Amino acid sequence: MARNRWYKDMVFYQIWPRSFKDGNGDGMGDLWGVLEKLDYIKSLGCDGIWFSPIYPSPGADCGYDIADYMDIAAEFGGMEAFRKVLEGVHERGMKLIMDLVVNHTSDEHEWFQKSRKRIEPYTDYYIWRDAKPDGKLPNNWDSNFEGKAWTWDEERGQYYLHLFAVKQPDLNMDNPLVREEVKKILRFWLDMGVDGFREDVITYISKKEGLPDDHLFPIYKGMPNYNHGPHIHEYLSEFKRDVFDHYDCFTLAEAPLVWPKQALKYIDEKTGQIDMMIQFQCQCADCLFTDYMPTKFSLTRMKKAFSDWQYKLAGRAWNMLYLENHDHPRIISRYGSEQFWAQSGKTLAASYLFQQGTPFLYQGQEIGMLNWRPHDPDMYEDVQTRYTYAHSNLKKSPAVRLQKMWRSSRDSARTLVQWDDSPNAGFTTAEKPWFYVNENYTRINVAAQENDPDSILNFYREAIRLRKSLPVVRHGVYKEHFASDSKLYIYSRAMKGEKLLVICSYSNDPVAMRVPAGFDLKNAELILTNYKTQGKLLQPYECRVYHWKK
């Protein structure tokens, strides 16, 4: 089936279901709550929804440990609620994509329970190994979440590999039966009417033969032996040929540690196996390697990442654009300024919404939700955060370690969405919700911004409306200007005489306005800004978007 690439004209909204909206009053976000808010999502200009996992799961990693791929968890409303949401999405002319998590399952999945008992054909569905002759672990690999990547299973009498949490054993994708199971899962949801998949750490599914030790990588030892593994393109091509090519659907790959040249092997529109890729470079402008090694935000690092992907994918592949998701702390607290909260929130929006690609918004981003700062580390829910607090920088005081979590924890993206200033931010009518709400919800919430023309929320609406109305945003050539400037991000888009110039300040202080050669502002229309008056100096976190018609 020929692909019409409808995703190029869309804006997606990511939902972390348990924190989005509780529709039945039990304290847990659910699909009934999503159903209530479909018109709100549509009002943003979003025409696609990506659900983080809503399958049955023990919850060791907030749903990314799946126990049944062909059902919807009861706490989210089960299959009945899902079908109603899917119908509601399609009635509004929107699309819906699911999270596909097939690098690993839950250890409570039927396949794993049978594999540990050596019941055929499941014996080799996972990666099992004996201890080394000296009694040591099968290799020196680290897990991404909890210590080493191997855990002993008494019933099987062997170690199993888990690149993430202990309760997330890795599937053995080299087993053709496992790949057939993945195809069954894909067909099940596509036949139901789902429009595609976001594929979780899909570049990890092929491990190097022999699972050798890693003596090169400084942290997350073993990653060179499983990220972009030897059969990755073969397996993804198989899924595309046998399933995706037979449906009008969309695929989005999560790919840690990938750069444009390597990404093109996956997403080149002529030769690739996937439509778009989530890359992490733009999300590492305030860290050395991951969010758990935070350092000072670097605008030049962020600009270089944005521009790298724009330049190198141009004409060959399509960019996925994003600032926030469930795996990153809130962007204003990281790249912007809580002091200049509204201004920096709008500048961040303008920085990415006018690039070429398909933008994704994460729940709460559109109202400028900020990082959460709990007073007690036990308040954190995230398995990665809990492990990091307990095991890193043990010489540091608890207060210092807690402050590090304030900057880096994924849980800052997972607090309850702030709908209004009523108890629990309007998320639930229950007395006690499943998780916490940020204390600033009485000030930062949807209701407070709905009718305010100067709100972050309405800035997002207008920016999305503009990007959809201007062909230059989809088709124009991207160019960054003044790349070495550490306070300004300025880029242009140009196509057949139509031009767009985006100017974004990342300074707490006024800075001199800079205009690239060839852009005469006297002939331009200022179509978007976050200040009511403009001068020769850019005010703190000021942004301006100028447009030249043909």
C-alpha positions as CSV (number, residue, x, y, z in Angstrom):
1,M,0.0,0.0,0.0
2,A,1.4,3.4,-1.0
3,R,2.0,5.7,2.0
4,N,0.3,9.1,1.8
5,R,2.3,10.4,4.7
6,W,-0.6,12.3,6.3
7,Y,1.4,12.8,9.5
8,K,3.3,15.6,7.8
9,D,0.3,17.9,8.2
10,M,-0.5,17.1,11.8
11,V,0.3,18.1,15.3
12,F,0.2,15.4,17.9
13,Y,-0.7,15.5,21.6
14,Q,0.9,13.0,24.0
15,I,-1.2,11.7,26.8
16,W,0.3,10.1,29.9
17,P,-3.1,8.5,30.8
18,R,-2.8,8.0,34.6
19,S,-2.1,11.8,35.1
20,F,-4.3,13.3,32.4
21,K,-7.9,13.3,33.7
22,D,-9.8,11.0,36.0
23,G,-13.3,10.4,34.5
24,N,-14.8,7.9,37.0
25,G,-13.7,9.5,40.3
26,D,-11.4,6.7,41.5
27,G,-8.2,8.9,41.6
28,M,-6.6,7.4,38.6
29,G,-6.5,9.1,35.2
30,D,-8.4,7.0,32.6
31,L,-9.9,6.9,29.1
32,W,-13.2,8.3,30.3
33,G,-11.3,11.4,31.3
34,V,-9.7,11.5,27.9
35,L,-13.1,11.2,26.3
36,E,-14.2,14.3,28.2
37,K,-11.2,16.3,26.9
38,L,-11.1,15.4,23.2
39,D,-12.7,18.7,22.2
40,Y,-10.0,20.5,24.3
41,I,-7.2,18.7,22.5
42,K,-8.8,19.5,19.2
43,S,-9.1,23.1,20.2
44,L,-5.3,23.3,20.5
45,G,-5.0,22.5,16.8
46,C,-3.9,19.0,17.6
47,D,-5.2,16.4,15.3
48,G,-3.4,13.3,16.6
49,I,-3.1,11.6,20.0
50,W,-0.3,9.4,21.2
51,F,-1.1,7.3,24.2
52,S,1.6,6.1,26.6
53,P,0.9,2.5,27.5
54,I,-2.6,1.7,28.6
55,Y,-2.3,-2.1,28.6
56,P,-2.6,-4.3,31.6
57,S,0.6,-4.0,33.7
58,P,1.8,-4.5,37.3
59,G,3.1,-0.9,37.1
60,A,6.8,-1.4,37.8
61,D,7.6,1.2,35.2
62,C,4.2,3.0,34.9
63,G,2.9,0.7,32.2
64,Y,6.0,0.2,30.2
65,D,6.1,-3.3,31.8
66,I,3.3,-4.9,29.8
67,A,1.5,-8.1,30.9
68,D,-1.0,-8.3,28.0
69,Y,-0.5,-6.6,24.7
70,M,-4.1,-7.3,23.4
71,D,-6.2,-5.7,26.1
72,I,-6.7,-2.3,27.9
73,A,-6.1,-2.1,31.6
74,A,-9.2,-2.1,33.7
75,E,-8.1,1.0,35.7
76,F,-8.1,3.0,32.4
77,G,-11.6,1.8,31.5
78,G,-10.9,-1.4,29.6
79,M,-11.7,-2.1,26.0
80,E,-15.1,-0.5,26.2
81,A,-13.6,2.9,27.1
82,F,-10.9,2.5,24.5
83,R,-13.3,1.8,21.7
84,K,-15.3,4.9,22.6
85,V,-12.2,7.1,22.7
86,L,-11.1,5.7,19.3
87,E,-14.5,6.4,17.8
88,G,-14.5,9.9,19.3
89,V,-11.0,10.6,18.0
90,H,-12.0,9.5,14.4
91,E,-15.3,11.4,14.6
92,R,-13.3,14.6,15.1
93,G,-11.0,13.9,12.1
94,M,-8.1,13.0,14.4
95,K,-5.7,10.1,14.5
96,L,-4.6,7.8,17.4
97,I,-1.3,6.0,17.9
98,M,-0.4,3.5,20.6
99,D,2.8,2.8,22.4
100,L,4.5,-0.3,21.1
101,V,6.8,-1.8,23.8
102,V,8.5,-4.9,22.4
103,N,12.1,-4.7,23.6
104,H,10.8,-6.2,26.9
105,T,7.6,-7.3,28.7
106,S,6.6,-7.5,32.3
107,D,7.9,-10.5,34.2
108,E,4.2,-11.2,34.9
109,H,3.5,-11.7,31.2
110,E,2.3,-15.2,30.3
111,W,5.2,-15.7,28.0
112,F,7.8,-15.0,30.7
113,Q,6.0,-17.2,33.2
114,K,6.1,-20.1,30.7
115,S,9.6,-19.4,29.6
116,R,11.0,-19.6,33.2
117,K,9.3,-23.0,33.4
118,R,10.8,-24.1,30.0
119,I,7.4,-24.6,28.5
120,E,7.5,-24.8,24.7
121,P,7.4,-22.8,22.5
122,Y,8.2,-20.1,25.1
123,T,11.6,-21.4,26.4
124,D,13.6,-19.1,24.2
125,Y,11.2,-16.1,24.1
126,Y,13.6,-14.3,26.5
127,I,17.4,-14.0,26.8
128,W,18.6,-16.5,29.4
129,R,22.2,-17.3,30.3
130,D,24.1,-19.4,32.8
131,A,26.5,-17.7,35.2
132,K,30.2,-17.7,34.1
133,P,32.3,-20.5,35.3
134,D,33.7,-18.3,38.1
135,G,30.1,-17.6,39.2
136,K,30.0,-14.1,37.9
137,L,27.2,-12.5,35.9
138,P,26.9,-13.5,32.2
139,N,28.5,-10.1,31.2
140,N,29.2,-6.7,32.6
141,W,26.2,-4.9,31.1
142,D,24.3,-2.3,33.1
143,S,20.5,-1.8,33.1
144,N,19.2,1.6,32.4
145,F,17.2,1.7,35.6
146,E,18.3,-0.8,38.3
147,G,21.9,-1.8,38.6
148,K,23.3,-4.6,36.5
149,A,21.3,-6.0,33.6
150,W,21.0,-9.6,34.9
151,T,18.8,-11.1,37.5
152,W,18.8,-14.7,38.7
153,D,15.6,-16.7,38.4
154,E,15.4,-19.5,40.9
155,E,12.7,-21.5,38.9
156,R,14.6,-21.5,35.6
157,G,18.1,-21.7,37.3
158,Q,19.5,-19.1,35.0
159,Y,19.9,-15.3,34.7
160,Y,17.6,-13.3,32.4
161,L,18.6,-10.0,30.7
162,H,16.7,-6.8,31.5
163,L,18.0,-3.6,30.0
164,F,15.5,-1.7,32.2
165,A,13.8,-2.6,35.5
166,V,14.2,-6.0,37.1
167,K,10.6,-6.7,36.3
168,Q,11.1,-5.9,32.6
169,P,12.9,-8.9,31.0
170,D,14.1,-8.4,27.4
171,L,12.5,-10.4,24.6
172,N,14.7,-12.5,22.4
173,M,13.9,-10.9,19.0
174,D,16.3,-13.3,17.3
175,N,13.6,-16.0,17.8
176,P,11.3,-15.9,14.8
177,L,8.4,-16.9,16.9
178,V,8.8,-13.7,19.0
179,R,8.7,-11.6,15.8
180,E,5.5,-13.4,14.8
181,E,4.0,-12.5,18.1
182,V,4.9,-8.8,17.5
183,K,3.2,-9.0,14.1
184,K,0.0,-10.4,15.7
185,I,0.0,-7.5,18.2
186,L,0.4,-4.9,15.4
187,R,-2.4,-6.4,13.3
188,F,-4.7,-6.7,16.3
189,W,-4.6,-2.9,16.9
190,L,-4.4,-1.8,13.3
191,D,-7.4,-4.0,12.4
192,M,-9.3,-2.3,15.3
193,G,-8.6,1.1,13.6
194,V,-5.6,2.4,15.5
195,D,-3.6,4.7,13.1
196,G,0.0,3.7,14.1
197,F,2.6,3.2,16.8
198,R,5.3,5.0,18.8
199,E,7.9,2.2,19.1
200,D,9.6,2.3,22.5
201,V,13.5,1.9,22.5
202,I,13.0,0.0,19.2
203,T,16.7,0.4,18.3
204,Y,17.5,-2.0,21.3
205,I,15.8,-5.1,20.0
206,S,18.8,-6.7,18.3
207,K,21.6,-7.7,20.6
208,K,25.2,-8.5,19.4
209,E,25.8,-12.2,19.0
210,G,27.5,-13.7,22.1
211,L,26.5,-10.7,24.3
212,P,30.1,-9.7,24.8
213,D,31.4,-7.5,27.7
214,D,31.7,-3.8,27.1
215,H,35.0,-2.2,28.0
216,L,34.5,1.2,26.2
217,F,31.2,2.8,27.3
218,P,31.6,4.9,30.5
219,I,28.0,4.3,31.8
220,Y,25.2,2.0,30.8
221,K,27.8,-0.5,29.9
222,G,26.8,-2.8,27.1
223,M,24.9,-0.2,25.1
224,P,27.2,-0.5,22.0
225,N,26.3,-4.1,21.9
226,Y,22.5,-3.6,21.7
227,N,21.8,-0.1,20.4
228,H,21.5,-0.4,16.6
229,G,22.3,-4.1,16.8
230,P,23.3,-6.4,14.0
231,H,19.8,-7.4,12.8
232,I,17.9,-4.2,13.6
233,H,17.2,-3.2,10.0
234,E,16.4,-6.7,9.0
235,Y,13.7,-7.1,11.8
236,L,12.2,-3.7,11.2
237,S,12.1,-4.4,7.4
238,E,10.2,-7.6,8.2
239,F,7.6,-5.8,10.3
240,K,7.2,-3.2,7.6
241,R,6.9,-5.7,4.8
242,D,4.6,-8.1,6.6
243,V,2.4,-5.6,8.4
244,F,2.8,-1.9,8.0
245,D,2.9,-1.9,4.2
246,H,-0.6,-3.3,4.3
247,Y,-2.1,-0.5,6.3
248,D,-2.5,3.3,6.1
249,C,-0.6,3.8,9.3
250,F,2.3,5.8,10.8
251,T,5.4,4.6,12.8
252,L,7.5,6.7,15.1
253,A,10.7,5.2,16.6
254,E,12.3,6.1,19.9
255,A,16.0,6.0,19.4
256,P,18.4,6.9,22.3
257,L,21.9,8.0,21.2
258,V,21.2,8.5,17.5
259,W,22.5,11.2,15.1
260,P,21.0,12.2,11.7
261,K,23.4,10.1,9.6
262,Q,22.4,7.0,11.5
263,A,18.8,8.0,11.7
264,L,18.5,8.1,7.9
265,K,19.2,4.4,7.8
266,Y,15.8,4.0,9.6
267,I,13.7,6.9,8.2
268,D,14.9,7.7,4.7
269,E,11.7,8.0,2.8
270,K,13.0,5.8,0.0
271,T,14.9,3.1,1.9
272,G,13.9,3.3,5.6
273,Q,11.6,1.1,7.7
274,I,10.0,3.7,9.9
275,D,8.4,7.1,9.2
276,M,9.9,9.3,11.9
277,M,12.3,9.2,14.8
278,I,12.4,10.6,18.3
279,Q,15.9,11.8,18.9
280,F,17.4,12.9,22.2
281,Q,20.0,15.5,21.1
282,C,17.7,18.5,21.5
283,Q,16.7,17.2,24.9
284,C,20.4,17.1,26.1
285,A,21.2,20.8,26.0
286,D,21.4,20.8,29.8
287,C,23.1,17.5,30.4
288,L,26.3,15.6,29.7
289,F,24.7,12.4,28.7
290,T,21.3,11.9,30.2
291,D,19.0,13.8,32.4
292,Y,20.6,12.1,35.3
293,M,23.9,14.0,34.7
294,P,22.5,17.6,34.7
295,T,24.7,20.6,33.9
296,K,24.0,24.1,32.8
297,F,21.7,24.7,29.8
298,S,23.5,25.5,26.6
299,L,21.5,27.4,23.9
300,T,24.3,26.8,21.4
301,R,24.1,23.1,22.0
302,M,20.3,23.1,21.6
303,K,20.5,25.2,18.4
304,K,23.2,22.9,16.9
305,A,21.0,19.9,17.6
306,F,17.9,21.5,16.0
307,S,19.8,22.7,13.0
308,D,21.7,19.4,12.5
309,W,18.4,17.5,12.1
310,Q,16.8,20.2,10.0
311,Y,19.8,20.3,7.5
312,K,20.6,16.7,7.3
313,L,17.1,15.3,7.0
314,A,16.0,17.9,4.4
315,G,14.6,16.3,1.3
316,R,15.3,12.8,2.6
317,A,13.3,12.3,5.8
318,W,10.8,14.0,8.1
319,N,11.6,15.5,11.5
320,M,9.7,14.7,14.7
321,L,9.7,18.0,16.7
322,Y,9.2,18.0,20.5
323,L,10.2,19.8,23.7
324,E,8.7,17.6,26.4
325,N,7.5,14.0,26.9
326,H,7.0,11.6,29.8
327,D,10.7,10.9,30.1
328,H,12.0,14.5,30.6
329,P,11.5,17.1,33.3
330,R,9.5,20.2,32.3
331,I,11.1,22.3,29.7
332,I,10.6,25.8,31.2
333,S,12.4,24.7,34.4
334,R,15.2,23.3,32.2
335,Y,15.7,25.6,29.2
336,G,13.6,28.6,30.1
337,S,13.1,30.7,33.2
338,E,10.6,30.2,36.0
339,Q,11.1,33.9,36.8
340,F,10.0,34.8,33.2
341,W,7.6,31.9,33.1
342,A,5.1,33.0,30.5
343,Q,7.7,34.7,28.3
344,S,10.1,31.8,28.2
345,G,7.3,29.3,27.7
346,K,6.2,31.1,24.6
347,T,9.7,31.5,23.3
348,L,10.3,27.8,23.7
349,A,7.1,27.1,21.7
350,A,8.2,29.4,18.9
351,S,11.6,27.9,18.8
352,Y,10.3,24.5,17.6
353,L,6.8,25.0,16.2
354,F,8.0,26.7,13.0
355,Q,10.6,24.2,12.1
356,Q,10.0,21.6,9.4
357,G,8.5,18.4,10.8
358,T,5.6,17.1,12.8
359,P,5.3,18.7,16.3
360,F,4.3,16.9,19.4
361,L,3.0,18.5,22.6
362,Y,3.0,16.8,25.9
363,Q,0.1,17.2,28.3
364,G,0.5,20.3,30.4
365,Q,3.3,21.8,28.2
366,E,0.7,24.0,26.6
367,I,0.0,25.8,29.9
368,G,3.6,26.0,31.0
369,M,3.6,23.4,33.8
370,L,6.8,23.4,35.8
371,N,9.1,21.0,37.6
372,W,7.8,19.5,40.8
373,R,9.9,19.8,44.0
374,P,8.8,17.3,46.7
375,H,10.2,17.6,50.2
376,D,10.6,13.9,50.6
377,P,12.4,11.4,48.2
378,D,9.8,8.8,49.1
379,M,7.2,10.9,47.3
380,Y,8.8,9.9,44.0
381,E,7.1,7.1,42.1
382,D,9.5,6.6,39.1
383,V,11.7,3.5,39.4
384,Q,14.6,5.2,37.7
385,T,14.4,8.2,40.1
386,R,14.2,6.0,43.2
387,Y,17.2,4.0,42.2
388,T,19.2,7.1,41.3
389,Y,18.5,8.8,44.6
390,A,19.4,5.7,46.6
391,H,22.6,4.8,44.8
392,S,24.3,7.9,43.3
393,N,26.4,10.5,45.0
394,L,26.1,8.8,48.4
395,K,28.7,11.1,49.8
396,K,26.3,14.0,49.2
397,S,23.8,15.0,51.8
398,P,20.1,14.0,51.3
399,A,19.2,17.6,50.6
400,V,21.8,17.8,47.8
401,R,20.7,14.5,46.3
402,L,17.0,15.6,46.5
403,Q,17.9,18.8,44.7
404,K,19.4,16.8,41.9
405,M,16.2,14.9,41.5
406,W,14.3,18.2,41.3
407,R,16.3,19.0,38.2
408,S,16.3,15.5,36.6
409,S,13.4,13.3,37.6
410,R,10.9,12.1,35.1
411,D,8.2,12.4,37.7
412,S,8.1,16.2,37.1
413,A,6.4,15.3,33.8
414,R,4.0,12.9,35.5
415,T,2.3,15.1,38.1
416,L,-1.4,15.6,37.6
417,V,-2.5,17.9,34.7
418,Q,-3.7,21.2,36.2
419,W,-7.2,21.8,34.8
420,D,-8.4,24.4,37.3
421,D,-7.8,25.8,40.9
422,S,-10.2,23.4,42.6
423,P,-8.9,20.6,44.9
424,N,-6.5,18.2,43.1
425,A,-6.4,20.8,40.2
426,G,-9.7,19.5,38.8
427,F,-8.0,16.2,37.9
428,T,-10.3,14.1,40.0
429,T,-13.2,14.2,42.4
430,A,-11.6,11.6,44.6
431,E,-10.1,12.7,47.9
432,K,-6.8,11.1,47.2
433,P,-5.4,10.8,43.6
434,W,-2.8,8.2,42.6
435,F,-0.1,10.9,42.5
436,Y,0.7,14.4,43.5
437,V,-0.2,17.8,42.0
438,N,2.3,20.6,41.7
439,E,1.6,23.2,44.4
440,N,1.5,26.0,41.8
441,Y,-1.8,24.6,40.3
442,T,-3.9,27.5,41.7
443,R,-1.9,29.8,39.5
444,I,-1.0,27.6,36.5
445,N,-4.0,25.8,35.1
446,V,-6.1,25.5,32.0
447,A,-9.1,27.4,33.3
448,A,-7.0,30.4,34.2
449,Q,-5.6,30.6,30.7
450,E,-8.6,29.7,28.5
451,N,-10.0,33.3,28.2
452,D,-6.7,35.1,28.6
453,P,-5.5,36.2,25.1
454,D,-1.9,36.6,26.4
455,S,-1.7,33.1,28.1
456,I,0.8,30.4,27.1
457,L,-2.2,28.2,26.2
458,N,-3.5,30.7,23.6
459,F,0.0,31.4,22.3
460,Y,0.3,27.7,21.5
461,R,-3.1,27.8,19.8
462,E,-2.1,30.7,17.6
463,A,1.3,29.3,16.8
464,I,-0.2,26.0,15.7
465,R,-2.9,27.8,13.6
466,L,-0.2,29.8,11.9
467,R,2.1,26.9,11.1
468,K,-0.9,25.1,9.6
469,S,-1.9,28.1,7.5
470,L,1.5,28.9,6.1
471,P,2.9,26.5,3.4
472,V,6.4,27.8,4.0
473,V,6.4,26.0,7.4
474,R,5.9,22.6,5.7
475,H,7.9,23.1,2.6
476,G,10.3,26.0,3.1
477,V,14.1,25.7,3.4
478,Y,15.4,26.0,7.0
479,K,18.4,28.2,7.8
480,E,19.9,29.1,11.2
481,H,21.4,32.6,11.6
482,F,24.1,33.7,14.1
483,A,24.8,30.2,15.2
484,S,27.5,31.2,17.7
485,D,25.2,33.7,19.5
486,S,24.7,32.3,23.0
487,K,21.6,34.3,23.8
488,L,19.6,34.3,20.6
489,Y,18.1,31.5,18.4
490,I,17.2,32.9,15.0
491,Y,16.1,30.8,12.1
492,S,14.3,31.4,8.8
493,R,12.2,29.4,6.4
494,A,12.0,30.3,2.7
495,M,10.0,29.1,-0.3
496,K,9.3,30.7,-3.6
497,G,9.5,34.3,-2.4
498,E,7.6,33.6,0.9
499,K,9.8,33.9,4.0
500,L,9.5,33.4,7.8
501,L,11.9,34.7,10.4
502,V,11.8,33.4,14.0
503,I,13.7,35.4,16.6
504,C,13.9,34.0,20.1
505,S,15.8,35.4,23.1
506,Y,17.1,33.1,25.8
507,S,18.3,35.9,28.1
508,N,17.1,37.2,31.5
509,D,18.3,40.6,30.4
510,P,17.5,42.8,27.4
511,V,19.7,42.0,24.3
512,A,20.3,43.8,21.0
513,M,18.0,42.8,18.2
514,R,19.8,41.0,15.3
515,V,18.3,40.7,11.8
516,P,20.0,38.6,9.1
517,A,21.0,40.2,5.9
518,G,18.3,40.0,3.3
519,F,15.4,40.3,5.8
520,D,13.9,43.9,5.7
521,L,11.5,44.1,8.6
522,K,9.8,47.1,7.1
523,N,8.2,44.8,4.5
524,A,7.3,42.1,6.9
525,E,4.3,41.4,9.1
526,L,4.9,40.6,12.7
527,I,2.5,37.6,13.0
528,L,3.4,36.4,16.5
529,T,5.1,37.8,19.6
530,N,5.0,37.5,23.4
531,Y,5.3,41.2,24.2
532,K,2.8,43.9,23.4
533,T,5.5,46.4,22.4
534,Q,8.7,45.9,20.4
535,G,11.9,48.0,20.4
536,K,15.5,47.8,19.2
537,L,16.3,45.7,22.3
538,L,14.7,42.3,22.8
539,Q,13.1,42.1,26.2
540,P,13.8,39.0,28.4
541,Y,12.8,35.9,26.6
542,E,11.1,37.9,23.8
543,C,10.2,36.1,20.6
544,R,9.0,37.5,17.3
545,V,7.9,35.7,14.2
546,Y,7.9,37.8,11.0
547,H,6.3,36.8,7.7
548,W,6.9,38.0,4.1
549,K,4.3,37.1,1.6
550,K,5.2,36.2,-2.0
